[in-house]
Amino acid sequence: MNSDMLIRITRYYRALNRLRAIGLEKVFAHNLADAAGVSAAVVRKDFSLLEIHGQKRGGYEITELIERLSVILGKGEAQDTVIIGCGRIGKALMHYSGFEPDGIRVVAGFDTDPVVYADASNPVPVYPMSRLDEVIAALGVKVAIITVPESAAADTAEKLFDAGIRGILNFSPITLKPHPAAPGENPVVIHNINIALELEQIFYELQFPMVRK
C-alpha cells in the first residue's frame, strides 16, 4: 500500500466512524469519495485491492467496513504516544480530543521546566526529561511527538532513539534526518512538520498561482 492510498484509507475510516456515530448502517462509495476528496471509482478500486466487496445496490455495511479498515490500519494494536516539550503546541496537543475517535491516546508528556510538569491541570501526567527512559519503558510507547525548540530537537531525538522510540512526529523548526537502524531492526520513522514552512508555501502559491500548474 503506497502512502497516498494509506491517507485515503485513513480518511475513509474517519468518515465511517462519523457516519456510524449519527446512526447510519450502510454507506455507498460516493459518500466516502466526498469525505476523501476522490472519485467513487477510486474508492471502489481501493476496496477491490483490499478485497473488500459491497453490494451493487446495498452499498457497504459500515460496521463491517470499520472492522476491516481497523485491522488494515493496525487499530487493534496500541496507539499510544508521548509528547516531548509541553509548551503551547504540546499543551494544545495534550488537550486535543480529536485523537480519540482514531484510537490514538496521548499518555504522557515530558518537559525540562519544573513548573510545567508540576502543573496539576495537565490532562495527562507530565514528567521531567530525566525520567524519559523509565516512563517510556513502563508504558511500552513506540511513538513520540516533538514540540521542543530548534536548539533541543536533535538531542531530544537521540534520547528518544535510545529510549526505544520507533516513530517521531516532529513539530520543531529543524528537520530531523532518518536514524540508522540496528541490524535486524526497521528504521525509525520520522515525519517533519514545519508549520512556518507550510504557511510560506501557501503564501507563495497565492502570490504565484501559475506555479501550482
ABEGO torsion letter per residue (X at the ends): XBAAAAAAAAAAAAAAAAAAAAGBABBBAAAAAAAAGBBAAAAAAAAAAAGBBBBAAAEBBAAAAAAAAAAAAGAABBABBBBBGABAAAAAAAABAAAAAAGBBBABBBBABAAAAABAABABBBBBAAAAAAAAAAAGBABBBBABBAAAAAAAAAAAAAAGBABBBBABABBBBBBBBBBGBBBBBBBBBBAAAAAAAAAAAAABAAAAX
